[in-house]
Amino acid sequence: MDPFKIDEPTVISFSGGRTSAYMLWRVLQSNNGLPDQAKAVFCNTGKEDEATLRFVHDCSVNWGIPITWLEYRVAEVPFEVVNFDTASRNGEPFSALIKKKNYLPNPVARFCTVDLKILTLERYIKSIGWAEYENMIGIRADEPRRVAKIRANPSDGRKGVSRFMPLAQVGVQKEDISQFWKSQDFDLGLPNIGGVTYHGNCDLCFLKGASQLMSLIAEKPERAVWWAAQEGTISNAHIKDGGLFRKDRPSYSQMLKYSEQQDDMFAMGDDESIACFCGD
């Protein structure tokens, strides 16, 4: 069986990265376009790089298909359908969520992924009348831990949802993704380093490694402004200093200061990035 062939209601989760875009392309090849019972959905947090937003738009235009753009809202209807022109670019959905929760997400409580992406997508799908659907996720065969986690819990505790990973099923790896995009007329305008897009997803996600964050801040210091502004804003009296995204390394304000002073980026220590289900 072709795992990209769609014959029932299916949501194609498009993170805005090369891997999930390739998955979407494979769907189009197997179905001679995007089937009526399929929806390609991109959830924007407001902290994606502009190149990511452009790439999602380019995929839609070049492949002649609709891609649904969603954003979280603190409202009676907790999501909004947007597009390339109206999408948030200054972290507005993310800021609104933090203000509502009155605490910051962290490596233990990753509610940003849950609320901004998973639940936002689920609420939209329910609003169009889909009670049960397949959820196609762009995870490759060379991501064994993520593959195992999803296979062990395909519903993720959500009634009527079944996640599956066609790329992993057919053995697609990051080298295959890189070769594909080299042959295309357009591409994601972010560096591809050994098949990995370090600039991808939220621009300075707290799950990225320390040296990776410092490099991204040094490259473009204004990236740190929004993240630094969120730290220190939590009003709960028991939260010291207004809250931090991580307590095991310097705050975003400190990292920005290190960058401005051109201090040794490794003086703060280094750590590896933590895998997140935001996407590729």
C-alpha positions as CSV (number, residue, x, y, z in Angstrom):
1,M,0.0,0.0,0.0
2,D,1.0,3.6,-0.7
3,P,1.0,5.4,2.7
4,F,0.6,8.7,0.9
5,K,-2.6,7.7,-0.7
6,I,-5.6,9.3,1.0
7,D,-9.0,7.7,1.1
8,E,-10.5,9.1,4.4
9,P,-10.5,12.5,6.2
10,T,-6.8,13.3,6.7
11,V,-5.0,16.3,8.2
12,I,-1.5,16.9,6.8
13,S,0.5,18.7,9.5
14,F,2.7,21.2,7.7
15,S,5.3,22.7,10.1
16,G,6.7,25.0,7.5
17,G,9.9,23.0,7.2
18,R,11.5,21.0,4.3
19,T,10.5,17.6,5.6
20,S,6.8,18.2,6.1
21,A,6.7,20.1,2.7
22,Y,8.3,17.0,1.0
23,M,5.6,14.8,2.7
24,L,3.0,17.1,1.3
25,W,4.5,16.8,-2.2
26,R,4.5,13.0,-2.0
27,V,0.7,13.3,-1.1
28,L,0.1,15.3,-4.2
29,Q,2.0,12.8,-6.4
30,S,0.1,9.8,-5.0
31,N,-3.3,11.5,-5.2
32,N,-2.9,13.6,-8.4
33,G,-3.4,16.7,-6.3
34,L,-4.8,17.4,-2.8
35,P,-7.9,15.2,-2.3
36,D,-11.2,16.9,-1.1
37,Q,-11.0,14.8,2.1
38,A,-7.5,16.1,3.0
39,K,-6.4,19.4,4.5
40,A,-2.9,20.7,4.7
41,V,-2.6,22.8,7.8
42,F,0.1,25.2,9.1
43,C,-0.2,26.6,12.6
44,N,1.6,29.9,13.1
45,T,2.9,30.9,16.5
46,G,4.0,34.3,15.4
47,K,7.7,33.4,16.1
48,E,8.5,31.6,12.9
49,D,11.1,33.1,10.7
50,E,9.8,35.2,7.8
51,A,11.5,32.7,5.4
52,T,9.2,29.9,6.9
53,L,6.1,31.9,6.2
54,R,7.3,32.6,2.7
55,F,8.0,28.9,2.1
56,V,4.5,27.9,3.2
57,H,3.1,30.5,0.8
58,D,5.4,29.3,-2.0
59,C,4.4,25.7,-1.6
60,S,0.8,26.7,-2.0
61,V,1.4,28.9,-5.0
62,N,3.9,26.6,-6.8
63,W,1.9,23.4,-6.3
64,G,-1.5,25.1,-6.8
65,I,-3.1,23.9,-3.6
66,P,-4.8,25.5,-0.6
67,I,-2.9,25.4,2.7
68,T,-4.9,26.4,5.8
69,W,-3.1,28.8,8.1
70,L,-4.3,28.8,11.7
71,E,-3.4,30.9,14.8
72,Y,-4.3,30.5,18.4
73,R,-6.7,33.2,19.9
74,V,-7.8,34.0,23.4
75,A,-11.5,34.3,22.4
76,E,-14.8,32.5,22.4
77,V,-13.6,30.9,19.1
78,P,-10.0,30.0,20.2
79,F,-8.4,30.1,16.7
80,E,-8.5,32.2,13.6
81,V,-7.9,31.3,10.0
82,V,-5.2,33.7,8.6
83,N,-3.0,33.8,5.5
84,F,0.4,34.9,4.4
85,D,-0.5,38.6,4.4
86,T,-2.4,38.6,7.7
87,A,-0.3,36.1,9.7
88,S,1.2,37.3,13.0
89,R,4.9,38.1,12.8
90,N,5.7,39.5,16.3
91,G,4.7,36.6,18.5
92,E,1.2,37.8,19.2
93,P,-0.5,34.4,19.5
94,F,2.4,33.1,21.7
95,S,2.3,36.3,23.9
96,A,-1.5,36.0,24.4
97,L,-1.1,32.4,25.5
98,I,1.6,33.3,28.0
99,K,-0.5,36.1,29.4
100,K,-3.5,33.8,29.8
101,K,-1.5,31.0,31.5
102,N,0.5,33.5,33.6
103,Y,3.6,31.3,33.4
104,L,6.2,30.5,30.8
105,P,6.5,27.2,28.9
106,N,9.6,25.2,29.7
107,P,11.2,21.9,28.9
108,V,8.9,20.1,31.3
109,A,5.7,22.0,30.5
110,R,5.7,22.5,26.8
111,F,2.2,24.0,26.6
112,C,3.2,26.2,23.7
113,T,3.3,23.2,21.3
114,V,0.1,21.9,22.8
115,D,-2.0,25.1,22.7
116,L,-0.5,26.9,19.7
117,K,-0.4,23.9,17.4
118,I,-2.0,20.7,18.5
119,L,-5.2,22.0,20.1
120,T,-5.5,24.9,17.6
121,L,-5.5,22.4,14.8
122,E,-7.9,20.0,16.6
123,R,-10.4,22.8,17.3
124,Y,-10.4,23.9,13.7
125,I,-10.9,20.4,12.4
126,K,-13.8,19.9,14.8
127,S,-15.3,23.2,13.6
128,I,-15.5,21.8,10.1
129,G,-17.4,18.7,11.2
130,W,-14.6,16.1,11.3
131,A,-15.2,13.9,14.3
132,E,-12.6,11.3,13.2
133,Y,-9.5,11.8,11.0
134,E,-6.0,10.6,10.3
135,N,-3.2,13.0,11.1
136,M,-0.2,12.7,8.8
137,I,3.0,13.8,10.6
138,G,6.3,14.6,8.9
139,I,8.8,12.5,10.9
140,R,11.5,10.6,9.0
141,A,13.0,7.1,9.4
142,D,16.2,8.6,10.9
143,E,14.3,9.9,13.9
144,P,13.7,6.6,15.7
145,R,12.8,8.0,19.2
146,R,10.1,10.2,17.8
147,V,8.8,7.4,15.6
148,A,8.7,5.0,18.5
149,K,6.9,7.5,20.7
150,I,4.1,8.2,18.2
151,R,3.7,4.5,17.3
152,A,3.3,3.7,21.0
153,N,0.5,6.3,21.3
154,P,-1.0,7.1,17.9
155,S,-4.0,9.0,19.3
156,D,-2.0,11.1,21.7
157,G,-5.0,10.8,24.0
158,R,-7.3,12.5,21.6
159,K,-10.6,10.9,20.6
160,G,-11.0,10.2,16.9
161,V,-7.4,11.1,16.0
162,S,-4.9,8.6,14.6
163,R,-1.4,9.9,13.8
164,F,0.8,8.2,11.3
165,M,4.2,8.8,9.7
166,P,4.4,7.9,6.0
167,L,8.0,9.1,5.6
168,A,9.2,6.8,8.3
169,Q,7.2,4.0,6.9
170,V,8.9,4.2,3.5
171,G,12.4,4.8,5.0
172,V,12.8,8.5,4.0
173,Q,15.9,10.1,5.7
174,K,17.2,13.7,5.9
175,E,19.6,13.1,2.9
176,D,16.6,12.2,0.7
177,I,14.9,15.5,1.8
178,S,18.0,17.5,1.0
179,Q,18.4,15.9,-2.5
180,F,14.8,16.6,-3.3
181,W,15.0,20.3,-2.5
182,K,18.2,20.7,-4.5
183,S,16.2,19.7,-7.6
184,Q,13.3,22.1,-7.0
185,D,12.7,25.6,-8.4
186,F,12.1,27.0,-4.9
187,D,13.3,26.1,-1.4
188,L,13.1,27.2,2.2
189,G,15.3,30.3,2.5
190,L,17.1,29.0,5.7
191,P,20.4,27.2,5.8
192,N,20.4,23.5,5.4
193,I,23.3,22.1,7.5
194,G,23.8,18.4,7.1
195,G,20.1,18.0,6.5
196,V,19.1,20.0,9.6
197,T,17.5,23.5,9.6
198,Y,18.7,25.0,12.8
199,H,16.9,28.3,12.1
200,G,13.5,26.4,11.8
201,N,10.4,26.4,14.0
202,C,10.2,29.2,16.6
203,D,13.3,31.3,16.0
204,L,14.8,31.1,19.5
205,C,12.9,28.1,20.9
206,F,14.0,27.3,24.5
207,L,14.5,23.7,23.4
208,K,17.3,24.6,21.1
209,G,20.9,24.0,22.3
210,A,22.7,26.9,24.1
211,S,25.4,27.4,21.4
212,Q,22.8,27.2,18.7
213,L,20.8,30.0,20.4
214,M,23.9,32.1,20.9
215,S,24.8,31.7,17.2
216,L,21.3,32.7,16.2
217,I,21.3,35.8,18.5
218,A,24.7,36.8,17.3
219,E,23.5,36.6,13.7
220,K,20.4,38.7,14.3
221,P,20.2,40.2,17.9
222,E,16.7,41.4,17.4
223,R,15.5,37.8,17.5
224,A,16.1,37.9,21.3
225,V,14.0,40.9,22.0
226,W,10.6,39.2,22.2
227,W,11.9,36.3,24.2
228,A,13.6,38.6,26.7
229,A,10.5,40.6,27.0
230,Q,8.4,37.5,28.0
231,E,10.8,36.7,30.8
232,G,10.1,38.7,33.9
233,T,6.4,39.3,33.0
234,I,4.8,36.6,35.1
235,S,2.8,38.1,38.1
236,N,2.6,35.0,40.3
237,A,4.3,36.0,43.5
238,H,5.9,32.6,44.0
239,I,7.8,32.7,40.7
240,K,11.2,34.3,41.2
241,D,12.2,37.1,38.8
242,G,8.9,36.8,36.9
243,G,9.8,33.5,35.4
244,L,12.3,32.1,32.9
245,F,11.9,29.7,30.0
246,R,14.8,27.7,31.4
247,K,16.5,27.8,34.8
248,D,19.5,25.8,33.8
249,R,21.2,28.5,31.6
250,P,21.2,32.3,31.3
251,S,18.1,34.3,30.5
252,Y,17.5,35.6,27.0
253,S,18.4,39.1,28.2
254,Q,21.7,37.8,29.4
255,M,22.3,35.9,26.2
256,L,21.6,39.1,24.2
257,K,24.0,41.0,26.5
258,Y,26.7,38.3,25.9
259,S,26.2,38.7,22.2
260,E,26.4,42.5,22.3
261,Q,29.6,42.3,24.3
262,Q,30.9,39.5,22.0
263,D,31.6,37.4,25.1
264,D,32.6,33.8,24.5
265,M,29.3,32.1,23.6
266,F,30.5,28.8,25.2
267,A,31.3,30.3,28.6
268,M,27.7,29.7,29.6
269,G,28.1,26.0,28.8
270,D,26.5,24.0,26.0
271,D,23.7,21.5,25.7
272,E,22.0,19.6,22.9
273,S,18.7,20.6,21.4
274,I,15.6,18.8,22.7
275,A,13.3,17.2,20.1
276,C,10.0,18.9,19.9
277,F,6.8,17.9,18.1
278,C,6.4,21.4,16.6
279,G,7.8,19.8,13.4
280,D,10.9,19.6,11.4
